[in-house]
Amino acid sequence: MKDLNQVSRRQFLAWSVGAASLAVGASTAVITTPGSARAAEEIRLPLPYIDFVIDPEMVRQCAFNHYFNGGCMHGAASGLMQAFKEVYEGENTGWDLLPLGMYKYGSGGVAGWGTLCGILNGCMAVLNLIGLHGELGDHLMSWYSTTLFPTANCDGFVATTGQEAIPDEDVRAHTVSESPLCHISISKWCKAAGVSVADTSKSGIRYKDDRCSKICADTAAKTAELINEYADNHQILEPFATPAQYVGCLDCHSGRKDQVGKMDCLGCHVPEHVVKVGSEHPGKGKRRL
């Protein structure tokens, strides 16, 4: 290892690419672009978003394309980022310095662990870049969890890598995830469709990839719509309200401060299990946790 006393400032900056901080507010991230005149640039967050309207349909197609080049988080984030890069082209706003490949790690719920869906993770990452993850995050997470997927919005799409979307009339199943988790979202759909994550169509595309690429495209497009609406109104949208189906669960357990979360409790905690997961419940099946 080199003696740090012998390292030049330029070398130090070059080694610091991976450690650049991307926090919201008045923070600054140092992004290096080796070999260019802009060897080290400051990116101040939040990045601009209100000067232009981004096209949701362009975002939908771009996200669909990028899905097949790096997975769901990459597809969703890159579809949105590419739109901002194009509308702010040549303006040195910071969008031009962000690499599209920076969110490939989130595929399959982060490195295949099935946690937060990479599609939501990618869209939320871009909302964070423009300082709107708090204002729009609840709306996006709820929309994803309650929408019947996949939709027919991508019918006729052909990715730049050659994958063609299966027509909606030939899709094996349409399901509502009722959860933002990759594990639940995919497993629920696979069961309804009667396929495994590895099964392929006659055209050679994995059924799972057909589904997830479409959800990636639609969710990125929905994010673009939310951004446009917020930029146009300059105000927070109607506050998110917990659905009546499980609001009682969260009212109780959030008050007791023994859980963190806003998702539907009943996807995992069913009535016959309430005694096992909460001894303070009045009786088996009398209260749903």
Secondary structure as the mmCIF struct_conf table of DSSP 4:
data_model
#
loop_
_struct_conf.conf_type_id
_struct_conf.id
_struct_conf.beg_label_comp_id
_struct_conf.beg_label_asym_id
_struct_conf.beg_label_seq_id
_struct_conf.end_label_comp_id
_struct_conf.end_label_asym_id
_struct_conf.end_label_seq_id
HELX_RH_3T_P HELX_RH_3T_P1 LEU A 4 GLN A 6
HELX_RH_AL_P HELX_RH_AL_P1 ARG A 9 TRP A 15
TURN_TY1_P TURN_TY1_P1 SER A 16 SER A 16
HELX_RH_3T_P HELX_RH_3T_P2 VAL A 17 ALA A 19
BEND BEND1 VAL A 24 ALA A 26
STRN STRN1 THR A 28 THR A 32
TURN_TY1_P TURN_TY1_P2 PRO A 34 GLY A 35
BEND BEND2 SER A 36 ALA A 37
BEND BEND3 ALA A 39 ALA A 39
STRN STRN2 ALA A 40 ARG A 44
BEND BEND4 LEU A 45 PRO A 46
HELX_LH_PP_P HELX_LH_PP_P1 LEU A 47 PRO A 48
BEND BEND5 ILE A 50 PHE A 52
HELX_RH_AL_P HELX_RH_AL_P2 PRO A 56 TYR A 67
TURN_TY1_P TURN_TY1_P3 PHE A 68 GLY A 70
HELX_RH_AL_P HELX_RH_AL_P3 CYS A 72 VAL A 87
TURN_TY1_P TURN_TY1_P4 TYR A 88 GLY A 90
BEND BEND6 GLU A 91 GLU A 91
BEND BEND7 THR A 93 GLY A 94
HELX_RH_3T_P HELX_RH_3T_P3 TRP A 95 LEU A 97
BEND BEND8 LEU A 98 LEU A 98
HELX_RH_3T_P HELX_RH_3T_P4 LEU A 100 GLY A 106
TURN_TY1_P TURN_TY1_P5 SER A 107 GLY A 112
STRN STRN3 LEU A 116 LEU A 116
HELX_RH_AL_P HELX_RH_AL_P4 GLY A 118 LEU A 129
TURN_TY1_P TURN_TY1_P6 ILE A 130 GLY A 131
HELX_RH_AL_P HELX_RH_AL_P5 HIS A 133 THR A 146
BEND BEND9 THR A 147 THR A 147
STRN STRN4 LEU A 148 PHE A 149
BEND BEND10 PRO A 150 PRO A 150
BEND BEND11 ALA A 152 ALA A 152
TURN_TY1_P TURN_TY1_P7 ASN A 153 GLY A 156
STRN STRN5 VAL A 158 VAL A 158
TURN_TY1_P TURN_TY1_P8 THR A 160 THR A 161
BEND BEND12 GLY A 162 GLY A 162
STRN STRN6 GLU A 164 GLU A 164
HELX_LH_PP_P HELX_LH_PP_P2 ALA A 165 PRO A 167
HELX_RH_3T_P HELX_RH_3T_P5 ASP A 168 ASP A 170
BEND BEND13 ARG A 172 ARG A 172
STRN STRN7 THR A 175 VAL A 176
BEND BEND14 GLU A 178 PRO A 180
STRN STRN8 LEU A 181 LEU A 181
HELX_RH_AL_P HELX_RH_AL_P6 CYS A 182 ALA A 193
TURN_TY1_P TURN_TY1_P9 GLY A 194 GLY A 194
TURN_TY1_P TURN_TY1_P10 VAL A 197 ALA A 198
STRN STRN9 THR A 200 THR A 200
TURN_TY1_P TURN_TY1_P11 LYS A 202 SER A 203
BEND BEND15 GLY A 204 GLY A 204
STRN STRN10 ARG A 206 ARG A 206
HELX_RH_AL_P HELX_RH_AL_P7 TYR A 207 ASN A 233
TURN_TY1_P TURN_TY1_P12 HIS A 234 HIS A 234
BEND BEND16 GLN A 235 GLN A 235
HELX_LH_PP_P HELX_LH_PP_P3 ILE A 236 LEU A 237
BEND BEND17 GLU A 238 GLU A 238
HELX_LH_PP_P HELX_LH_PP_P4 PRO A 239 PHE A 240
TURN_TY1_P TURN_TY1_P13 ALA A 244 TYR A 246
HELX_RH_AL_P HELX_RH_AL_P8 VAL A 247 ARG A 256
TURN_TY1_P TURN_TY1_P14 LYS A 257 LYS A 257
BEND BEND18 MET A 263 MET A 263
HELX_RH_3T_P HELX_RH_3T_P6 CYS A 265 GLY A 267
TURN_TY1_P TURN_TY1_P15 CYS A 268 CYS A 268
HELX_RH_3T_P HELX_RH_3T_P7 PRO A 271 HIS A 273
HELX_RH_AL_P HELX_RH_AL_P9 VAL A 274 VAL A 277
TURN_TY1_P TURN_TY1_P16 SER A 279 GLU A 280
BEND BEND19 HIS A 281 GLY A 283
TURN_TY1_P TURN_TY1_P17 LYS A 284 LYS A 286
BEND BEND20 ARG A 287 ARG A 287
#
